[in-house]
Amino acid sequence: MSNYNKVTPEIVEKLMAIAPNRVFVDVDINKDYTHDEMPEYGSYLPEAVVEVTSAEEISAIMKLCNDMNIPVIPRGAGTGLAGASVAKFGGVIISTIKMNKILGYDLENFTVTVQPGVLLNDLAEDCVKRDLLYPPDPGEKFATIGGNVSTNAGGMRAVKYGVTRDYVRAMKVVLPTGEMTSFGSNVAKNSSGYSLINLMVGSEGTLGFITELTLKLIPLPKENISLIVPFEDLDACIEAVPKFFMNKLAPVALEFMDKDIVRMSEKFLEKKDIFPCTDEAGAYLLVTFDGNSLEELEKMTEVASEMLFEAGAIDVFVADTPELKKNTWAARGSFLEAILADTPSLDECDVVVPRNKIASYLKFVNSLEEKYGIRIRSFGHAGDGNLHIYACKDELTDEEWEKKNSAVMDEMYSKAAEIGGQVSGEHGVGHAKMIYLQRSIGDTNIALMEGIKKAFDPNLILNPGKVCDKL
Ligand SMILES: Cc1cc2nc3c(=O)[nH]c(=O)nc-3n(C[C@H](O)[C@H](O)[C@H](O)COP(=O)(O)OP(=O)(O)OC[C@H]3O[C@@H](n4cnc5c(N)ncnc54)[C@H](O)[C@@H]3O)c2cc1C
């Protein structure tokens, strides 16, 4: 059990002295701070929220809370899906939403330096204006870069360009004691001891508070093309995935989706027939290639089409107008919202499995629908084996839902571990997935994680009850 101290009126006064007019308590706390984008994982009211504007303010608050044994929870935009940014044991949420400046580009080293509260959307647009690309492209564009780094966010372009971790060169950090330090530097390679910067990436705000980031960029590819590929069923669709790589094709995005989810999102967006072959198609692949000339893309499309027809595609459609391309990717981007709009509650499993096991894993997942009488919807990044699987509560009573959902989740995580998968491909562990992480990686590895946590945060005040912290 936790034995943290409460945020007293005296502490609030001290917080106000550090961040005048930016401290919120009681009824002034926006209810959004009680949960992330999965309110299903509980509602936790922080005792105070502070919207900081500098590393110095963060350092002063951390020092105060460390001395007083009060939890501190770093918070970006709160779009997480694992309950990682909530005040599980009360305490002070520090929001980075006002630290949202792009500090500058280094075009000789091809990097950009940002404050942690810059939104992905703002950075992506600013880069494109300069003919640059920040490749990580998670679905939620209004998340912060600090949140993306802290969850090692993935997204649609991971199959070609990798994930957020691959773009983090350097960061400034406030440690839980209030001490300020920096990890990494603006260099292209680094073998200088333990990689503290890589421990921070994906640590979900449990090791230190990121106050500045230097990120790698690449030149913006000049052209891209998207293909919509209907298949009769999901099996044929997924079985085509490894063939892209065997044919030496390097798609930027390679997403799969079954017909139910496609129709749900069309209904949600109130747009009909974005995806063709409504009557025959049971599943689709959505593929993007990029390059620097149209000829290059035409060649890739030719090779891909031949391979896809051989693999059983009903047809291969090129999203050849900006309107169609926009609508298609908007439909893909709205899947989660469409599922949320269609059921009173849901739970999510974000496992990643070896690419060649996706088809058999999904068959297993789909068999659980019948076994437990629970509706399951899935889509995912076929190119990298990261699946988003949703169990829907629908008409089930609370009791039935709890029982069935827990059994379904247990089976899905166990099966993923059995075939060499991992608990989370990109959404993280938070407090909601801790039990599955513990089962999956075992006591020895959890003990190593706990040791790292204690080295950074001896008093365990930073984001307690998350990832490996069993409080
Ligand atoms: C519709 C939708 C689609 C999504 N699609 C994707 C997707 O494709 N890929 C993907 O990976 N995720 C996706 N997500 C999940 C979510 O957007 C990401 O996890 C994102 O990285 C969270 O960023 P945030 O700013 O909202 O962080 P928050 O939710 O506020 O926080 C997430 C974690 O980061 C920590 N944190 C935040 N800022 C800092 C900081 N400065 N220093 C230290 N720790 C910090 C928090 O403590 C918490 O542990 C999606 C979410 C939604 C709602």
The ligand as an SDF file (V2000), in Angstrom:
LIG
                    3D

 53 58  0  0  0  0  0  0  0  0999 V2000
   -7.4220    7.8480  -31.4820 C   0  0  0  0  0  0  0  0  0  0  0  0
   -6.0630    7.4580  -30.9540 C   0  0  0  0  0  0  0  0  0  0  0  0
   -5.1340    6.9140  -31.8220 C   0  0  0  0  0  0  0  0  0  0  0  0
   -3.8720    6.5590  -31.3440 C   0  0  0  0  0  0  0  0  0  0  0  0
   -2.9640    6.0300  -32.2110 N   0  0  0  0  0  0  0  0  0  0  0  0
   -1.7410    5.6820  -31.7700 C   0  0  0  0  0  0  0  0  0  0  0  0
   -0.7910    5.1140  -32.6600 C   0  0  0  0  0  0  0  0  0  0  0  0
   -1.0490    4.9230  -33.8470 O   0  0  0  0  0  0  0  0  0  0  0  0
    0.4060    4.7630  -32.1510 N   0  0  0  0  0  0  0  0  0  0  0  0
    0.7340    4.9690  -30.8370 C   0  0  0  0  0  0  0  0  0  0  0  0
    1.8500    4.6370  -30.4380 O   0  0  0  0  0  0  0  0  0  0  0  0
   -0.1450    5.4960  -29.9790 N   0  0  0  0  0  0  0  0  0  0  0  0
   -1.3670    5.8630  -30.4000 C   0  0  0  0  0  0  0  0  0  0  0  0
   -2.2730    6.3980  -29.5210 N   0  0  0  0  0  0  0  0  0  0  0  0
   -1.9210    6.5300  -28.0950 C   0  0  0  0  0  0  0  0  0  0  0  0
   -1.3800    7.9170  -27.6390 C   0  0  0  0  0  0  0  0  0  0  0  0
   -1.7080    8.9410  -28.5390 O   0  0  0  0  0  0  0  0  0  0  0  0
    0.1290    7.8130  -27.4570 C   0  0  0  0  0  0  0  0  0  0  0  0
    0.4040    6.9280  -26.3930 O   0  0  0  0  0  0  0  0  0  0  0  0
    0.8340    9.1410  -27.1810 C   0  0  0  0  0  0  0  0  0  0  0  0
    2.2190    8.9240  -27.2810 O   0  0  0  0  0  0  0  0  0  0  0  0
    0.5100    9.7680  -25.8460 C   0  0  0  0  0  0  0  0  0  0  0  0
    0.9710   11.1050  -25.8610 O   0  0  0  0  0  0  0  0  0  0  0  0
    0.3070   12.1860  -24.8810 P   0  0  0  0  0  0  0  0  0  0  0  0
    0.9420   13.4970  -25.1110 O   0  0  0  0  0  0  0  0  0  0  0  0
   -1.1550   12.1640  -24.9910 O   0  0  0  0  0  0  0  0  0  0  0  0
    0.7960   11.6070  -23.4840 O   0  0  0  0  0  0  0  0  0  0  0  0
   -0.0180   11.2780  -22.1620 P   0  0  0  0  0  0  0  0  0  0  0  0
   -1.1470   10.3550  -22.4530 O   0  0  0  0  0  0  0  0  0  0  0  0
   -0.3380   12.5360  -21.4580 O   0  0  0  0  0  0  0  0  0  0  0  0
    1.0970   10.5010  -21.3380 O   0  0  0  0  0  0  0  0  0  0  0  0
    1.5680    9.2440  -21.7830 C   0  0  0  0  0  0  0  0  0  0  0  0
    2.7520    8.8350  -20.8970 C   0  0  0  0  0  0  0  0  0  0  0  0
    3.8550    9.7020  -21.1240 O   0  0  0  0  0  0  0  0  0  0  0  0
    4.2870   10.3050  -19.9050 C   0  0  0  0  0  0  0  0  0  0  0  0
    4.7560   11.6480  -20.2480 N   0  0  0  0  0  0  0  0  0  0  0  0
    4.1210   12.5920  -20.9850 C   0  0  0  0  0  0  0  0  0  0  0  0
    4.9140   13.6660  -21.1410 N   0  0  0  0  0  0  0  0  0  0  0  0
    6.0690   13.4040  -20.4840 C   0  0  0  0  0  0  0  0  0  0  0  0
    7.2890   14.1210  -20.2640 C   0  0  0  0  0  0  0  0  0  0  0  0
    7.4830   15.3490  -20.7610 N   0  0  0  0  0  0  0  0  0  0  0  0
    8.2650   13.5400  -19.5220 N   0  0  0  0  0  0  0  0  0  0  0  0
    8.1010   12.2950  -19.0130 C   0  0  0  0  0  0  0  0  0  0  0  0
    6.9720   11.5700  -19.1960 N   0  0  0  0  0  0  0  0  0  0  0  0
    5.9740   12.1260  -19.9090 C   0  0  0  0  0  0  0  0  0  0  0  0
    3.0650   10.2540  -18.9910 C   0  0  0  0  0  0  0  0  0  0  0  0
    3.4260   10.2580  -17.6350 O   0  0  0  0  0  0  0  0  0  0  0  0
    2.4610    8.9260  -19.4070 C   0  0  0  0  0  0  0  0  0  0  0  0
    3.1320    7.8930  -18.7530 O   0  0  0  0  0  0  0  0  0  0  0  0
   -3.5480    6.7560  -29.9600 C   0  0  0  0  0  0  0  0  0  0  0  0
   -4.4890    7.3080  -29.1030 C   0  0  0  0  0  0  0  0  0  0  0  0
   -5.7440    7.6560  -29.5720 C   0  0  0  0  0  0  0  0  0  0  0  0
   -6.7290    8.2510  -28.6230 C   0  0  0  0  0  0  0  0  0  0  0  0
  1  2  1  0
  2  3  1  0
  2 52  2  0
  3  4  2  0
  4  5  1  0
  4 50  1  0
  5  6  2  0
  6  7  1  0
  6 13  1  0
  7  8  2  0
  7  9  1  0
  9 10  1  0
 10 11  2  0
 10 12  1  0
 12 13  2  0
 13 14  1  0
 14 15  1  0
 14 50  1  0
 15 16  1  0
 16 17  1  0
 16 18  1  0
 18 19  1  0
 18 20  1  0
 20 21  1  0
 20 22  1  0
 22 23  1  0
 23 24  1  0
 24 25  2  0
 24 26  1  0
 24 27  1  0
 27 28  1  0
 28 29  2  0
 28 30  1  0
 28 31  1  0
 31 32  1  0
 32 33  1  0
 33 34  1  0
 33 48  1  0
 34 35  1  0
 35 36  1  0
 35 46  1  0
 36 37  1  0
 36 45  1  0
 37 38  2  0
 38 39  1  0
 39 40  1  0
 39 45  2  0
 40 41  1  0
 40 42  2  0
 42 43  1  0
 43 44  2  0
 44 45  1  0
 46 47  1  0
 46 48  1  0
 48 49  1  0
 50 51  2  0
 51 52  1  0
 52 53  1  0
M  END
$$$$
